[in-house]
């Protein structure tokens, strides 16, 4: 079994920054991709960013492009989400997700096998 554990959420004022971390542990796990999704009250779950483990290529949603950066540390099997210039509309529970094999649509939540428990990010205006 693979576990994903997120950390780094919290309360921040608009314009501030936070860095989320997601550490994968458990049985030997070779990730194909790790992503961040978010879920705000009254809204559908939304793709935020993804990084492919081999090569490190990334994809971002239009709503966070230029403000958020996803990165990974191979040795620690950890992915990060650096969030800058935060806005109140970024308020949500942020989830880390991972998949160990090539998938057709890398931004689709349904394609991912493993999920973390979520971490709350609240941006005050």
N, C-alpha and C positions, 0 to 999 in steps of 0.2 A: 504494500500500500504506500502511496506517495502522499505526503502532507505538504500543504502550502500554508505558510504562516506570514500574514501581513503585519506590518507595524509602521508607525510614523504618522498616523492620522492625528487630527486635533482641530482646534479652533484658531483661526487666523483672520486678521483684518484684510479687507480687499486691498489688492496690490502686494500682499505678502507672498511668502514662499513656504512650501512644505516639501519634504522628500519622503516618499513611501518606499518601503522595502518589502520584498517577498522572497522568503527562503524556502527552497524545496528540500525535503528530507524524507527518509524512509528507504524503501528498497532502491537498488541501483536504478537511476532514472536518467535517460538520455532525452533531453528535451528537443523537440523540433522547433517549438515556438512558445513564448510566454507572453501573455497579454495582460492589460489592465482594462477592466470594464467598470462602469459606475451605474448606480441605480438611485435616482432621486425620488422622493415621495410624489406619487401621482404621475410619474413618467415611466416609460419603458426602460429596460436595461440598455445601456448605451456603450458601444465600443469606444475606447479611448486611445489605446496605442498597443502596438505589438512589436516584438523583436524576434527575429529568427536566430536560433542559437548558433548555427554555422554561418559565418559571414557577417552576422550582426545587422542585416538590413532591417529597416524599420518602416512602419506605416503609422500615421496619425489621423485621427478624425479632424475634420476641418475646424471644429470648435476649440481644439487645443493646440493646433499647429502653430509653432512659433513661440509658444509659452511653456509647453511641457516637453520633457526629454526622457525617453526610456533608454535604459542601459542595462548591461548585465556583467556579472563577474563569474567567469567560467568555473574557477576553482571552488567558489563558495556556492555554486548553483543558485545564485541570487539575482533577482531582477529589481531594478529601481525605477521609480518615477519621480523625477524632479519637476515640481510644479511651481512656476513663477507667474507673477502678475495675476494672481488668483482673483476670481470674480465671484460674486454671490451665487451666480448660476452654476458654479463648479461644485456647490454643496451637494454631497451625495455620499452613499456608502461605496467605497472603492473596493473592487474584488480583483484578485490576481487569479489568472487561469493558465493552465499549461496543457500541452499535448505532446505526445512522444512520437508522432508519425506525421508524414506529410498530409495536409488537409486541403480541401478544394478552396474554401473561402476563409482566409486567415482572420477576417474581421467578424466572423459569425460565432456568437456565443455557443450555439448548439454543437459546434465542431470540437469543443474543448472537453477534455476528460476530467481534469483535476481542477478544483476550485478551493480558494482560501475562504476563511470565515468572514472576511470583509473588515474594513476599517473606516470609521466615520471621518469625513472631512467637512468642516463647517466654515464657511467664509462669510464674515459679517460685513455689512455695508457701512 
